[in-house]
Amino acid sequence: MGPQFSISDLANEFDVTTRTIRFYEEKGLLKPKREGTRRVYGVADRTKLRLILRGKRLGLSLDESAEIILMYGSPGNNRKQLQSLIAKIREKRDELKQQKRDLEAMLKELEAAEDKCEKALIARLNGEDTR
């Protein structure tokens, strides 16, 4: 039997709440053993929690992370899992690049609007008619 972790151990290690860990358990992503009312997590659960949180940092939805995590330990030396993760990463990167382009365009529009408003304000302060 390998190392075991309590819910508090994992919460402290990964800086999440115990409620967060129970939520992932309710979703079927973590499957601790029970010793009475105490949850006992193994190395696989710890690894899955790490992957869930990494997916979250990468911008993956819980469903996307779950899809990849549920492949964990599948035959083929996790090749399918890695290929799926690479595809999700590329997809997320493309989405972020598009969002960046959209934000840059919005910033240019805001700058142009601000410039126009400042010029109109200066003209009004100088008593010029801007109609």
DSSP file with accessible surface (Angstrom, degrees, kcal/mol):
  #  RESIDUE AA STRUCTURE BP1 BP2  ACC     N-H-->O    O-->H-N    N-H-->O    O-->H-N    TCO  KAPPA ALPHA  PHI   PSI    X-CA   Y-CA   Z-CA
    1    1 A M              0   0  184      0, 0.0     3,-0.1     0, 0.0    41,-0.0   0.000 360.0 360.0 360.0 128.3    0.0    0.0    0.0
    2    2 A G        -     0   0   52      1,-0.2     0, 0.0     0, 0.0     0, 0.0  -0.038 360.0 -46.7 -82.3-170.1    1.5    3.3   -1.1
    3    3 A P        -     0   0   83      0, 0.0    40,-0.5     0, 0.0     2,-0.3  -0.209  56.0-152.0 -58.7 148.6    1.3    6.7    0.6
    4    4 A Q        -     0   0   73     38,-0.1     2,-0.4    -3,-0.1    38,-0.2  -0.929   6.9-161.3-125.6 151.9   -2.1    7.9    1.8
    5    5 A F  B     -A   41   0A  37     36,-2.7    36,-3.3    -2,-0.3     2,-0.1  -0.984  12.0-136.5-134.3 142.8   -3.4   11.4    2.2
    6    6 A S     >  -     0   0   20     -2,-0.4     4,-2.1    34,-0.2     5,-0.2  -0.454  36.4-105.7 -85.9 168.4   -6.3   12.9    4.1
    7    7 A I  H  > S+     0   0   26     32,-0.5     4,-2.6     1,-0.2     5,-0.2   0.899 124.3  52.5 -62.4 -35.5   -8.5   15.5    2.6
    8    8 A S  H  > S+     0   0   63      2,-0.2     4,-2.7     1,-0.2     5,-0.2   0.886 104.9  55.2 -67.3 -38.9   -6.8   18.1    4.7
    9    9 A D  H  > S+     0   0   76      1,-0.2     4,-2.5     2,-0.2    -1,-0.2   0.944 113.1  41.5 -56.7 -49.0   -3.4   17.0    3.4
   10   10 A L  H  X S+     0   0    0     -4,-2.1     4,-2.5     2,-0.2    -2,-0.2   0.902 113.0  53.2 -68.0 -41.2   -4.4   17.5   -0.2
   11   11 A A  H  X>S+     0   0    6     -4,-2.6     5,-1.9    -5,-0.2     4,-0.7   0.929 114.0  43.0 -60.1 -43.9   -6.2   20.7    0.5
   12   12 A N  H  <5S+     0   0  132     -4,-2.7     3,-0.4     3,-0.2    -2,-0.2   0.917 113.8  50.5 -68.7 -43.4   -3.1   22.1    2.2
   13   13 A E  H  <5S+     0   0   87     -4,-2.5    -2,-0.2    -5,-0.2    -1,-0.2   0.899 121.8  31.9 -61.9 -41.8   -0.7   20.8   -0.4
   14   14 A F  H  <5S-     0   0   40     -4,-2.5    -1,-0.2    -5,-0.2    -2,-0.2   0.369 105.4-122.7-101.3   4.1   -2.6   22.2   -3.4
   15   15 A D  T  <5 +     0   0  151     -4,-0.7     2,-0.3    -3,-0.4    -3,-0.2   0.933  69.2 124.0  54.8  49.8   -4.0   25.3   -1.6
   16   16 A V      < -     0   0   33     -5,-1.9    -1,-0.2    -6,-0.2     2,-0.2  -0.870  64.2 -98.0-127.7 168.8   -7.6   24.5   -2.3
   17   17 A T     >  -     0   0   81     -2,-0.3     4,-1.6     1,-0.1     3,-0.2  -0.497  25.7-120.1 -84.8 158.7  -10.6   24.0    0.1
   18   18 A T  H  > S+     0   0   47      1,-0.2     4,-2.6     2,-0.2     5,-0.2   0.849 116.4  60.9 -64.8 -30.6  -11.8   20.7    1.3
   19   19 A R  H  > S+     0   0  113      1,-0.2     4,-2.3     2,-0.2    -1,-0.2   0.892 100.7  53.5 -61.8 -39.5  -15.1   21.6   -0.4
   20   20 A T  H  > S+     0   0   38     -3,-0.2     4,-2.1     2,-0.2    -1,-0.2   0.934 109.4  47.8 -60.2 -45.5  -13.3   21.8   -3.7
   21   21 A I  H  X S+     0   0    0     -4,-1.6     4,-2.0     1,-0.2    -2,-0.2   0.922 111.3  50.1 -64.3 -41.5  -11.9   18.3   -3.2
   22   22 A R  H  X S+     0   0   70     -4,-2.6     4,-2.9     1,-0.2    -1,-0.2   0.881 107.2  55.9 -64.2 -35.4  -15.3   16.9   -2.3
   23   23 A F  H  X S+     0   0   72     -4,-2.3     4,-1.8     2,-0.2    -2,-0.2   0.942 108.0  47.1 -60.7 -46.6  -16.8   18.6   -5.4
   24   24 A Y  H  <>S+     0   0   13     -4,-2.1     5,-2.2     1,-0.2     6,-0.9   0.857 111.5  52.2 -64.9 -32.1  -14.3   16.7   -7.6
   25   25 A E  H ><5S+     0   0   32     -4,-2.0     3,-1.8     4,-0.2    -2,-0.2   0.927 106.9  51.9 -67.1 -43.8  -15.2   13.6   -5.7
   26   26 A E  H 3<5S+     0   0  131     -4,-2.9    -2,-0.2     1,-0.3    -1,-0.2   0.838 105.9  55.7 -60.7 -32.9  -18.9   14.2   -6.4
   27   27 A K  T 3<5S-     0   0  128     -4,-1.8    -1,-0.3    -5,-0.2    -2,-0.2   0.496 119.0-114.4 -77.9  -4.2  -18.1   14.5  -10.1
   28   28 A G  T < 5S+     0   0   27     -3,-1.8    -3,-0.2     2,-0.2    -2,-0.1   0.571  87.3 114.2  84.4   9.7  -16.4   11.1   -9.9
   29   29 A L  S   <S+     0   0    5     -5,-2.2     2,-0.4     1,-0.1    -4,-0.2   0.788  75.7  41.9 -83.4 -29.8  -12.9   12.3  -10.6
   30   30 A L        -     0   0    2     -6,-0.9    -2,-0.2    -9,-0.1    -1,-0.1  -0.957  63.1-172.7-118.0 140.8  -11.5   11.4   -7.2
   31   31 A K        -     0   0  131     -2,-0.4    11,-0.1    -3,-0.1    14,-0.1  -0.662  11.4-175.5-134.9  77.2  -12.4    8.1   -5.5
   32   32 A P        -     0   0   17      0, 0.0     9,-0.2     0, 0.0     2,-0.2  -0.342  26.2-117.9 -72.1 154.3  -11.0    8.0   -1.9
   33   33 A K  E     -B   40   0B 135      7,-2.7     7,-3.0    -2,-0.0     2,-0.4  -0.495  30.6-125.7 -79.8 161.3  -11.3    4.9    0.2
   34   34 A R  E     -B   39   0B 126      5,-0.2     2,-0.5    -2,-0.2     5,-0.2  -0.927  23.6-175.7-115.6 135.3  -13.3    5.3    3.4
   35   35 A E  E >  S-B   38   0B 103      3,-2.6     3,-1.8    -2,-0.4     2,-0.5  -0.863  78.2 -57.8-120.5  88.2  -12.2    4.5    6.9
   36   36 A G  T 3  S-     0   0   72     -2,-0.5     0, 0.0     1,-0.3     0, 0.0  -0.592 119.5 -21.8  71.5-121.3  -15.4    5.1    8.7
   37   37 A T  T 3  S+     0   0  134     -2,-0.5     2,-0.4    -3,-0.1    -1,-0.3   0.479 117.9 103.5 -96.5  -3.3  -16.3    8.7    7.9
   38   38 A R  E <   -B   35   0B 119     -3,-1.8    -3,-2.6   -32,-0.0     2,-0.4  -0.645  66.5-137.7 -85.1 133.1  -12.7    9.6    7.0
   39   39 A R  E     -B   34   0B  54     -2,-0.4     2,-0.5    -5,-0.2   -32,-0.5  -0.757  15.1-163.8 -87.2 135.2  -11.6    9.9    3.4
   40   40 A V  E     -B   33   0B   4     -7,-3.0    -7,-2.7    -2,-0.4     2,-0.3  -0.966   5.9-161.9-124.2 114.9   -8.3    8.3    2.5
   41   41 A Y  B     -A    5   0A   0    -36,-3.3   -36,-2.7    -2,-0.5     2,-0.1  -0.739   4.4-152.1 -98.7 143.0   -6.8    9.4   -0.8
   42   42 A G     >  -     0   0   25     -2,-0.3     4,-2.2   -38,-0.2     5,-0.2  -0.369  38.0 -86.6-101.5-175.3   -4.1    7.5   -2.6
   43   43 A V  H  > S+     0   0   67    -40,-0.5     4,-2.7     1,-0.2     5,-0.2   0.881 125.6  55.6 -61.0 -39.5   -1.3    8.5   -5.0
   44   44 A A  H  > S+     0   0   48      1,-0.2     4,-2.6     2,-0.2    -1,-0.2   0.920 108.4  47.6 -62.9 -41.4   -3.7    8.2   -8.0
   45   45 A D  H  > S+     0   0   14      2,-0.2     4,-2.6     1,-0.2    -1,-0.2   0.906 111.2  51.2 -64.8 -40.5   -6.2   10.6   -6.5
   46   46 A R  H  X S+     0   0   68     -4,-2.2     4,-2.3     2,-0.2    -2,-0.2   0.928 111.7  47.5 -61.5 -43.5   -3.3   13.0   -5.6
   47   47 A T  H  X S+     0   0   13     -4,-2.7     4,-2.5     2,-0.2    -2,-0.2   0.923 111.4  50.5 -64.4 -42.9   -2.1   12.8   -9.3
   48   48 A K  H  X S+     0   0   39     -4,-2.6     4,-2.7     2,-0.2    -2,-0.2   0.912 109.6  50.7 -62.9 -40.8   -5.7   13.4  -10.6
   49   49 A L  H  X S+     0   0    0     -4,-2.6     4,-2.5     1,-0.2     5,-0.2   0.930 109.6  50.7 -63.1 -42.4   -6.1   16.4   -8.4
   50   50 A R  H  X S+     0   0   81     -4,-2.3     4,-2.3     1,-0.2    -2,-0.2   0.921 112.2  47.3 -59.7 -42.5   -2.9   17.8   -9.6
   51   51 A L  H  X S+     0   0   33     -4,-2.5     4,-2.7     2,-0.2    -2,-0.2   0.886 109.8  52.7 -67.9 -38.8   -4.0   17.3  -13.2
   52   52 A I  H  X S+     0   0    3     -4,-2.7     4,-2.2     2,-0.2    -2,-0.2   0.946 112.7  44.6 -59.6 -47.7   -7.4   18.8  -12.6
   53   53 A L  H  X S+     0   0   17     -4,-2.5     4,-2.2     2,-0.2    -2,-0.2   0.874 112.3  51.7 -69.0 -34.2   -5.8   21.9  -11.1
   54   54 A R  H  X S+     0   0   99     -4,-2.3     4,-1.9    -5,-0.2    -1,-0.2   0.930 109.3  50.7 -66.0 -43.3   -3.3   22.1  -14.0
   55   55 A G  H  <>S+     0   0    4     -4,-2.7     5,-2.9     1,-0.2     4,-0.4   0.906 108.5  52.7 -59.3 -40.1   -6.1   21.9  -16.5
   56   56 A K  H ><5S+     0   0  137     -4,-2.2     3,-1.3     1,-0.2    -1,-0.2   0.923 108.4  49.6 -62.1 -43.9   -7.8   24.7  -14.7
   57   57 A R  H 3<5S+     0   0  177     -4,-2.2    -1,-0.2     1,-0.3    -2,-0.2   0.830 108.6  53.9 -64.2 -31.0   -4.7   26.8  -14.9
   58   58 A L  T 3<5S-     0   0   71     -4,-1.9    -1,-0.3    -5,-0.1    -2,-0.2   0.522 121.9-109.0 -79.5  -6.5   -4.5   26.0  -18.6
   59   59 A G  T < 5 +     0   0   36     -3,-1.3    -3,-0.2    -4,-0.4     2,-0.2   0.616  68.0 147.8  89.9  12.5   -8.1   27.2  -19.1
   60   60 A L      < -     0   0   14     -5,-2.9    -1,-0.3    -6,-0.2    -2,-0.1  -0.552  48.7-117.7 -79.2 146.7   -9.6   23.8  -19.7
   61   61 A S     >  -     0   0   53     -2,-0.2     4,-2.6     1,-0.1     5,-0.2  -0.352  28.4-108.3 -72.4 164.5  -13.2   23.2  -18.5
   62   62 A L  H  > S+     0   0   45      1,-0.2     4,-3.1     2,-0.2     5,-0.2   0.904 122.0  53.2 -62.5 -38.2  -13.7   20.5  -15.8
   63   63 A D  H  > S+     0   0  130      2,-0.2     4,-2.3     1,-0.2    -1,-0.2   0.904 109.0  48.6 -63.5 -40.9  -15.3   18.3  -18.5
   64   64 A E  H  > S+     0   0   33      2,-0.2     4,-1.6     1,-0.2    -2,-0.2   0.928 114.3  45.6 -64.5 -44.0  -12.2   18.7  -20.7
   65   65 A S  H  X S+     0   0    6     -4,-2.6     4,-3.2     1,-0.2     5,-0.2   0.923 111.7  52.6 -63.5 -42.9   -9.9   17.9  -17.9
   66   66 A A  H  X S+     0   0   14     -4,-3.1     4,-3.0     1,-0.2     5,-0.2   0.905 104.7  55.7 -60.8 -41.2  -12.1   15.0  -16.8
   67   67 A E  H  < S+     0   0   95     -4,-2.3     4,-0.5     1,-0.2    -1,-0.2   0.917 114.2  39.8 -57.6 -43.1  -12.0   13.5  -20.3
   68   68 A I  H >< S+     0   0    9     -4,-1.6     3,-1.1     2,-0.2     4,-0.4   0.926 115.5  50.9 -73.2 -43.7   -8.2   13.5  -20.3
   69   69 A I  H >< S+     0   0    4     -4,-3.2     3,-2.0     1,-0.3    -2,-0.2   0.884 102.1  60.1 -64.3 -37.8   -7.9   12.4  -16.6
   70   70 A L  T 3< S+     0   0  113     -4,-3.0    -1,-0.3     1,-0.3    -2,-0.2   0.717  99.5  58.3 -67.3 -15.2  -10.3    9.4  -17.2
   71   71 A M  T X  S+     0   0   30     -3,-1.1     3,-2.4    -4,-0.5    -1,-0.3   0.605  80.1 123.0 -81.6 -13.3   -7.8    8.2  -19.8
   72   72 A Y  T <  S+     0   0   87     -3,-2.0    -3,-0.0    -4,-0.4   -24,-0.0  -0.221  78.7  13.6 -54.0 128.9   -5.1    8.1  -17.1
   73   73 A G  T 3  S+     0   0   60      1,-0.2    -1,-0.3     2,-0.0     4,-0.1   0.539  92.3 144.3  82.5   5.5   -3.7    4.7  -16.7
   74   74 A S    <>  -     0   0   35     -3,-2.4     4,-1.0     1,-0.1    -1,-0.2  -0.368  59.8 -86.0 -73.6 159.7   -5.1    3.5  -20.0
   75   75 A P  T  4 S+     0   0  123      0, 0.0     5,-0.3     0, 0.0    -1,-0.1  -0.184 104.2  61.1 -61.3 157.8   -3.1    1.0  -22.1
   76   76 A G  T >4 S-     0   0   53      1,-0.1     3,-1.7     2,-0.1    -2,-0.1   0.688 121.0 -78.7  98.0  20.6   -0.6    2.5  -24.6
   77   77 A N  T 34 S-     0   0  152      1,-0.3    -1,-0.1    -3,-0.2    -3,-0.0   0.870  85.2 -64.3  57.3  36.6    1.6    4.2  -22.1
   78   78 A N  T 3X S+     0   0   42     -4,-1.0     4,-2.5    -7,-0.1    -1,-0.3   0.693  96.8 139.6  61.7  21.9   -0.9    7.1  -21.9
   79   79 A R  H <> S+     0   0  166     -3,-1.7     4,-2.8     1,-0.2     5,-0.2   0.929  70.5  48.9 -59.5 -46.3   -0.3    8.0  -25.5
   80   80 A K  H  > S+     0   0  139     -5,-0.3     4,-2.4     1,-0.2    -1,-0.2   0.909 111.2  50.7 -62.7 -41.0   -4.0    8.7  -26.1
   81   81 A Q  H  > S+     0   0   15    -10,-0.2     4,-2.6     2,-0.2    -1,-0.2   0.934 111.9  46.8 -61.8 -45.9   -4.1   10.9  -23.0
   82   82 A L  H  X S+     0   0   96     -4,-2.5     4,-2.7     2,-0.2    -2,-0.2   0.908 111.7  50.5 -65.7 -40.8   -1.1   12.9  -24.2
   83   83 A Q  H  X S+     0   0  102     -4,-2.8     4,-2.2     2,-0.2    -1,-0.2   0.917 112.3  47.7 -63.1 -41.2   -2.4   13.3  -27.7
   84   84 A S  H  X S+     0   0   20     -4,-2.4     4,-2.5    -5,-0.2    -2,-0.2   0.916 111.8  49.6 -65.8 -42.3   -5.7   14.5  -26.3
   85   85 A L  H  X S+     0   0   41     -4,-2.6     4,-2.8     2,-0.2     5,-0.2   0.927 109.7  51.3 -63.7 -42.7   -4.0   16.9  -24.0
   86   86 A I  H  X S+     0   0   78     -4,-2.7     4,-2.6     1,-0.2     5,-0.2   0.930 110.5  49.3 -59.4 -43.7   -1.9   18.3  -26.8
   87   87 A A  H  X S+     0   0   56     -4,-2.2     4,-2.5     1,-0.2    -1,-0.2   0.922 112.2  47.7 -62.2 -43.6   -5.0   18.9  -28.9
   88   88 A K  H  X S+     0   0   34     -4,-2.5     4,-2.8     2,-0.2    -1,-0.2   0.901 111.5  50.8 -65.0 -40.4   -6.7   20.7  -26.0
   89   89 A I  H  X S+     0   0   60     -4,-2.8     4,-2.8     2,-0.2    -2,-0.2   0.936 111.7  47.1 -62.9 -44.5   -3.7   22.8  -25.4
   90   90 A R  H  X S+     0   0  142     -4,-2.6     4,-2.4    -5,-0.2    -2,-0.2   0.913 112.9  49.4 -63.6 -41.8   -3.5   23.8  -29.0
   91   91 A E  H  X S+     0   0   86     -4,-2.5     4,-2.3    -5,-0.2    -2,-0.2   0.930 112.8  46.9 -62.3 -45.1   -7.2   24.6  -29.1
   92   92 A K  H  X S+     0   0   37     -4,-2.8     4,-2.6     1,-0.2    -2,-0.2   0.910 111.0  52.0 -65.2 -40.2   -7.0   26.7  -26.0
   93   93 A R  H  X S+     0   0  114     -4,-2.8     4,-2.6     1,-0.2    -1,-0.2   0.926 109.4  49.7 -62.3 -42.8   -3.9   28.5  -27.3
   94   94 A D  H  X S+     0   0   97     -4,-2.4     4,-2.1     1,-0.2    -1,-0.2   0.912 110.9  50.1 -62.0 -41.5   -5.8   29.3  -30.6
   95   95 A E  H  X S+     0   0   72     -4,-2.3     4,-2.5     2,-0.2    -1,-0.2   0.923 111.7  47.9 -61.3 -45.0   -8.7   30.6  -28.5
   96   96 A L  H  X S+     0   0   93     -4,-2.6     4,-2.6     1,-0.2    -2,-0.2   0.893 109.3  52.9 -65.7 -37.7   -6.4   32.8  -26.4
   97   97 A K  H  X S+     0   0  105     -4,-2.6     4,-2.3     2,-0.2    -1,-0.2   0.907 110.5  47.9 -63.5 -40.5   -4.7   34.2  -29.5
   98   98 A Q  H  X S+     0   0   83     -4,-2.1     4,-2.7     2,-0.2    -2,-0.2   0.918 111.1  50.4 -65.9 -42.4   -8.0   35.1  -31.0
   99   99 A Q  H  X S+     0   0  104     -4,-2.5     4,-2.8     1,-0.2    -2,-0.2   0.904 109.3  52.5 -61.0 -38.1   -9.1   36.8  -27.7
  100  100 A K  H  X S+     0   0  130     -4,-2.6     4,-2.7     2,-0.2    -2,-0.2   0.929 109.7  47.8 -63.4 -45.0   -5.8   38.7  -27.8
  101  101 A R  H  X S+     0   0  125     -4,-2.3     4,-2.3     1,-0.2    -2,-0.2   0.919 112.9  49.3 -61.1 -43.0   -6.4   39.9  -31.3
  102  102 A D  H  X S+     0   0   81     -4,-2.7     4,-2.5     1,-0.2    -2,-0.2   0.911 111.7  48.4 -62.5 -43.3  -10.0   40.9  -30.3
  103  103 A L  H  X S+     0   0  100     -4,-2.8     4,-2.7     2,-0.2    -2,-0.2   0.905 109.9  51.9 -64.7 -40.4   -8.7   42.8  -27.2
  104  104 A E  H  X S+     0   0   93     -4,-2.7     4,-2.1     2,-0.2    -1,-0.2   0.912 110.8  48.2 -62.9 -40.7   -6.0   44.6  -29.2
  105  105 A A  H  X S+     0   0   46     -4,-2.3     4,-2.2     2,-0.2    -2,-0.2   0.920 111.8  49.5 -64.9 -42.3   -8.7   45.7  -31.7
  106  106 A M  H  X S+     0   0  103     -4,-2.5     4,-2.7     1,-0.2    -2,-0.2   0.902 108.9  52.6 -63.7 -40.0  -10.9   46.9  -28.8
  107  107 A L  H  X S+     0   0   98     -4,-2.7     4,-2.6     2,-0.2    -1,-0.2   0.914 108.8  50.0 -62.8 -40.9   -8.1   48.8  -27.3
  108  108 A K  H  X S+     0   0  153     -4,-2.1     4,-2.4     2,-0.2    -1,-0.2   0.917 111.4  48.7 -62.6 -42.7   -7.4   50.6  -30.5
  109  109 A E  H  X S+     0   0  139     -4,-2.2     4,-2.5     2,-0.2    -2,-0.2   0.906 111.9  49.0 -64.0 -41.6  -11.1   51.5  -30.8
  110  110 A L  H  X S+     0   0  112     -4,-2.7     4,-3.0     2,-0.2    -2,-0.2   0.910 110.7  50.3 -64.1 -42.1  -11.1   52.8  -27.2
  111  111 A E  H  X S+     0   0  118     -4,-2.6     4,-2.7     2,-0.2    -2,-0.2   0.919 111.6  48.4 -62.0 -42.5   -8.0   54.8  -27.8
  112  112 A A  H  X S+     0   0   61     -4,-2.4     4,-2.5     2,-0.2    -2,-0.2   0.925 113.4  47.0 -64.6 -42.8   -9.5   56.4  -31.0
  113  113 A A  H  X S+     0   0   52     -4,-2.5     4,-2.6     2,-0.2    -2,-0.2   0.916 113.1  49.0 -65.4 -41.7  -12.8   57.1  -29.1
  114  114 A E  H  X S+     0   0  114     -4,-3.0     4,-2.7     2,-0.2    -2,-0.2   0.929 111.4  49.6 -63.5 -43.0  -10.9   58.6  -26.2
  115  115 A D  H  X S+     0   0   72     -4,-2.7     4,-2.4     1,-0.2    -2,-0.2   0.922 111.3  48.8 -61.4 -44.6   -8.8   60.7  -28.5
  116  116 A K  H  X S+     0   0  160     -4,-2.5     4,-2.3     1,-0.2    -1,-0.2   0.919 112.5  48.3 -62.5 -42.9  -11.9   62.0  -30.3
  117  117 A C  H  X S+     0   0   86     -4,-2.6     4,-2.6     2,-0.2    -2,-0.2   0.902 110.6  50.8 -65.5 -40.7  -13.5   62.8  -27.0
  118  118 A E  H  X S+     0   0   98     -4,-2.7     4,-2.7     2,-0.2    -1,-0.2   0.917 110.8  48.9 -63.7 -41.4  -10.5   64.7  -25.7
  119  119 A K  H  X S+     0   0  130     -4,-2.4     4,-2.4     2,-0.2    -1,-0.2   0.907 111.9  49.1 -64.8 -39.5  -10.3   66.7  -28.9
  120  120 A A  H  X S+     0   0   35     -4,-2.3     4,-2.3     2,-0.2    -2,-0.2   0.908 111.5  49.7 -66.1 -39.8  -14.0   67.6  -28.6
  121  121 A L  H  X S+     0   0  104     -4,-2.6     4,-2.6     2,-0.2     5,-0.2   0.933 111.1  48.4 -65.4 -43.8  -13.5   68.6  -25.0
  122  122 A I  H  X S+     0   0   96     -4,-2.7     4,-1.9     1,-0.2     6,-0.2   0.925 110.7  51.8 -61.8 -42.7  -10.6   70.8  -25.8
  123  123 A A  H  <>S+     0   0    9     -4,-2.4     5,-3.1     1,-0.2    -1,-0.2   0.920 111.1  47.2 -61.7 -42.0  -12.5   72.4  -28.6
  124  124 A R  H ><5S+     0   0  151     -4,-2.3     3,-1.4     1,-0.2    -1,-0.2   0.901 110.2  52.2 -66.2 -40.7  -15.4   73.1  -26.3
  125  125 A L  H 3<5S+     0   0  134     -4,-2.6    -1,-0.2     1,-0.3    -2,-0.2   0.828 109.8  50.0 -64.5 -29.4  -13.1   74.5  -23.6
  126  126 A N  T 3<5S-     0   0  105     -4,-1.9    -1,-0.3    -5,-0.2    -2,-0.2   0.352 120.6-111.5 -89.2   3.5  -11.6   76.8  -26.2
  127  127 A G  T < 5 +     0   0   69     -3,-1.4     2,-0.2     1,-0.3    -3,-0.2   0.646  67.1 147.8  77.3  17.2  -15.1   77.9  -27.3
  128  128 A E      < -     0   0  113     -5,-3.1     2,-0.6    -6,-0.2    -1,-0.3  -0.583  50.1-124.1 -85.4 145.5  -15.0   76.3  -30.6
  129  129 A D        -     0   0  114     -2,-0.2    -5,-0.0     1,-0.1    -1,-0.0  -0.796  23.7-174.0 -89.0 123.2  -18.1   74.9  -32.2
  130  130 A T              0   0   57     -2,-0.6    -1,-0.1   -10,-0.1    -6,-0.0   0.293 360.0 360.0-102.3  10.1  -17.6   71.2  -33.0
  131  131 A R              0   0  249      0, 0.0    -2,-0.1     0, 0.0     0, 0.0  -0.177 360.0 360.0 -74.5 360.0  -20.9   70.6  -34.8
